[in-house]
Amino acid sequence: MYQQFFVLFAVIFTGYALRRFGVIDDAMNNGLNRFIVYFAYPCLIVLSIGRLKLSNGLLTDFILMLTLSLGFFALYSLVSYVYAKFRKFPRNNANVVELAMSSPNNGFMGLPIALLFFGEKGLLLMIAHNAAMNIYFFTYGLILLRRNNLSGKKIELKVLIKEAVKLILNPNILSLILGLIICLNNIEMPVVITQYLGMIGNIATPMAMIFIGSTLTNCNFKNLFSNNIVIEASINKLILMPLITCLILVFTPINNLIIAIAILGAAFPSAATVSILAEQEGQDKDVASQILFLSTMFSMITLPVILNMIQTFIS
């Protein structure tokens, strides 16, 4: 297991080095992002979900995972808000810090790791976890990022509708729907299509790791380890959130695989999307980038440990 994590993080460092040495520039990095999100991951999802033998039980597990994840994201946001208030984080960036603490990288990092360690069923459940986070991002997340500018005003209905449409048209959601249609109707995909989807989908994981590494080079590392807010947010993201999830679920009668994916989903470092949305909303993207970097670095230690505990628990 640790060898597999070593390879994953080695690829992340490869992306970091390639960006540092100018092999990957901003335009190429943006293109890499679009390729992974709009093409490679959808191919992987359609193939993996489409060839599952989806029983009623597995469909129920998917819905349960989605519902649980939405509940946990609400809980994470509450914990983050209370912690930021207790520690008296500055108002100008507390909203970004709260979102960074409550939002895991369950897309670029979560999907390939779930598939690698838990197979196609694990991938299906992580997709449900990721879908819940997308709902969280484009509802409460946007309200949170705009908190400093709202001044008591309500977000317009047309803005919420626009974000809802954007969520529905997310390529990962569309590919999930297509995969479920194929699976539920027992549609046999032609060999040439499965080979094509497999060839594209198989490069999703290394490309995602390279993208993560490349993105980290944009962080402002000055005084990084002297910034208590960044350090505390990173530790909370990697340790407190999965611990809360574990304490709530471990004694429940819920399927062990659902428990495993829920804990794993909470254990990932901060999502890169936080930095992207913070920049779009004119908020402090630098603190989001710093939390992204530090939590990703710390996750080299925490993720293998947590995953080992999870696999011991479900075995």
Backbone hydrogen bonds, N-H to C=O, Kabsch-Sander energy under -0.5 kcal/mol:
donor,donor_aa,acceptor,acceptor_aa,energy
5,F,1,M,-1.9
6,F,2,Y,-2.4
7,V,3,Q,-2.1
8,L,4,Q,-2.1
9,F,5,F,-2.7
10,A,6,F,-2.0
11,V,7,V,-2.0
12,I,8,L,-1.7
13,F,9,F,-2.3
14,T,10,A,-1.7
15,G,11,V,-2.1
16,Y,12,I,-2.0
17,A,13,F,-2.8
18,L,14,T,-2.7
19,R,15,G,-1.9
20,R,16,Y,-2.2
21,F,17,A,-2.4
22,G,19,R,-1.1
23,V,18,L,-1.9
24,I,18,L,-1.5
25,D,23,V,-0.5
29,N,25,D,-2.6
30,N,26,D,-2.4
31,G,27,A,-2.2
32,L,28,M,-2.5
33,N,29,N,-2.2
34,R,30,N,-2.2
35,F,31,G,-2.5
36,I,32,L,-2.3
37,V,33,N,-2.6
38,Y,34,R,-2.7
39,F,35,F,-1.3
40,A,35,F,-2.7
41,Y,36,I,-2.9
43,C,39,F,-2.1
44,L,40,A,-2.2
45,I,41,Y,-2.9
46,V,42,P,-2.7
47,L,43,C,-2.2
48,S,44,L,-2.6
49,I,45,I,-2.8
50,G,46,V,-2.1
51,R,47,L,-1.4
52,L,49,I,-1.4
54,L,52,L,-1.2
55,S,53,K,-0.9
59,L,55,S,-2.1
60,T,56,N,-2.3
61,D,57,G,-2.1
62,F,58,L,-2.1
63,I,59,L,-2.1
64,L,60,T,-2.6
65,M,61,D,-2.7
66,L,62,F,-2.3
67,T,63,I,-2.4
68,L,64,L,-3.0
69,S,65,M,-2.4
70,L,66,L,-2.0
71,G,67,T,-2.0
72,F,68,L,-2.6
73,F,69,S,-2.6
74,A,70,L,-1.7
75,L,71,G,-1.9
76,Y,72,F,-3.3
77,S,73,F,-2.2
78,L,74,A,-1.7
79,V,75,L,-2.7
80,S,76,Y,-2.7
81,Y,77,S,-2.2
82,V,78,L,-2.6
83,Y,79,V,-2.5
84,A,80,S,-2.5
85,K,81,Y,-2.1
86,F,82,V,-2.8
87,R,83,Y,-2.5
88,K,85,K,-0.7
89,F,84,A,-2.3
93,N,90,P,-1.2
94,A,90,P,-1.5
95,N,91,R,-0.6
97,V,93,N,-2.3
98,E,94,A,-2.6
99,L,95,N,-1.8
100,A,96,V,-2.4
101,M,97,V,-2.3
102,S,98,E,-1.3
103,S,99,L,-0.9
105,N,269,P,-2.4
106,N,104,P,-2.0
109,M,105,N,-0.7
110,G,105,N,-1.1
111,L,107,G,-1.6
113,I,109,M,-1.6
114,A,110,G,-2.6
115,L,111,L,-2.1
116,L,112,P,-2.3
117,F,113,I,-2.4
118,F,114,A,-2.4
119,G,115,L,-1.2
122,G,118,F,-1.2
123,L,119,G,-2.0
124,L,120,E,-2.3
125,L,121,K,-2.0
126,M,122,G,-2.2
127,I,123,L,-2.3
128,A,124,L,-1.5
129,H,125,L,-1.9
130,N,126,M,-2.7
131,A,127,I,-2.7
132,A,128,A,-2.0
133,M,129,H,-1.7
134,N,130,N,-2.2
135,I,131,A,-2.0
136,Y,132,A,-2.3
137,F,133,M,-3.1
138,F,134,N,-2.2
139,T,136,Y,-0.9
141,G,136,Y,-2.9
142,L,137,F,-1.0
143,I,139,T,-1.7
144,L,140,Y,-3.0
145,L,141,G,-2.4
146,R,142,L,-1.7
147,R,144,L,-1.4
149,N,146,R,-1.2
150,L,146,R,-1.3
151,S,147,R,-0.7
153,K,150,L,-2.0
159,V,156,E,-0.6
160,L,156,E,-1.5
161,I,157,L,-2.5
162,K,158,K,-2.1
163,E,159,V,-2.2
164,A,160,L,-2.2
165,V,161,I,-2.4
166,K,162,K,-2.1
167,L,163,E,-2.2
168,I,164,A,-2.3
169,L,165,V,-2.3
170,N,167,L,-1.3
173,I,170,N,-0.7
174,L,170,N,-2.4
175,S,171,P,-2.5
176,L,172,N,-1.7
177,I,173,I,-2.3
178,L,174,L,-2.4
179,G,175,S,-2.7
180,L,176,L,-2.6
181,I,177,I,-2.2
182,I,178,L,-2.3
183,C,179,G,-2.5
184,L,180,L,-3.3
185,N,181,I,-1.6
186,N,183,C,-1.4
187,I,182,I,-2.5
189,M,187,I,-0.8
193,I,190,P,-0.6
194,T,190,P,-2.2
195,Q,191,V,-2.6
196,Y,192,V,-1.7
197,L,193,I,-3.1
198,G,194,T,-2.5
199,M,195,Q,-2.4
200,I,196,Y,-2.2
201,G,197,L,-3.1
202,N,198,G,-2.3
203,I,200,I,-1.1
204,A,201,G,-1.4
205,T,201,G,-0.5
207,M,203,I,-1.9
208,A,204,A,-2.5
209,M,205,T,-2.2
210,I,206,P,-2.3
211,F,207,M,-2.4
212,I,208,A,-2.3
213,G,209,M,-2.3
214,S,210,I,-2.7
215,T,211,F,-2.6
216,L,212,I,-1.6
217,T,213,G,-0.6
217,T,214,S,-1.0
218,N,215,T,-1.8
219,C,216,L,-1.5
221,F,219,C,-0.9
224,L,221,F,-2.0
226,S,223,N,-1.0
227,N,224,L,-1.2
228,N,226,S,-1.0
231,I,227,N,-2.1
232,E,228,N,-2.9
233,A,229,I,-2.5
234,S,230,V,-2.1
235,I,231,I,-2.3
236,N,232,E,-2.7
237,K,233,A,-2.3
238,L,234,S,-2.0
239,I,235,I,-2.4
240,L,235,I,-0.9
241,M,236,N,-2.3
243,L,239,I,-1.8
244,I,240,L,-2.6
245,T,241,M,-2.2
246,C,242,P,-2.6
247,L,243,L,-2.6
248,I,244,I,-1.7
249,L,245,T,-2.2
250,V,246,C,-2.8
252,T,249,L,-2.1
259,I,255,N,-2.1
260,A,256,N,-2.6
261,I,257,L,-2.4
262,A,258,I,-2.4
263,I,259,I,-2.4
264,L,260,A,-2.7
265,G,261,I,-3.0
266,A,262,A,-1.5
267,A,263,I,-1.1
267,A,264,L,-0.7
268,F,264,L,-0.6
268,F,265,G,-0.6
271,A,103,S,-1.9
274,V,271,A,-1.2
275,S,271,A,-0.5
276,I,272,A,-1.5
277,L,273,T,-3.0
278,A,274,V,-2.5
279,E,275,S,-2.0
280,Q,276,I,-1.9
281,E,277,L,-2.1
282,G,279,E,-1.1
283,Q,278,A,-3.2
285,K,283,Q,-1.6
288,A,284,D,-1.0
289,S,285,K,-2.4
290,Q,286,D,-2.3
291,I,287,V,-2.2
292,L,288,A,-2.3
293,F,289,S,-2.5
294,L,290,Q,-2.8
295,S,291,I,-2.6
296,T,292,L,-1.8
297,M,293,F,-2.3
298,F,294,L,-2.8
299,S,295,S,-1.8
300,M,297,M,-1.2
301,I,298,F,-1.9
302,T,298,F,-1.9
303,L,299,S,-2.1
305,V,301,I,-1.0
306,I,302,T,-2.7
307,L,303,L,-2.9
308,N,304,P,-2.2
309,M,305,V,-2.0
310,I,306,I,-2.4
311,Q,307,L,-2.6
312,T,308,N,-1.9
313,F,309,M,-2.0
314,I,310,I,-2.2
315,S,311,Q,-1.0
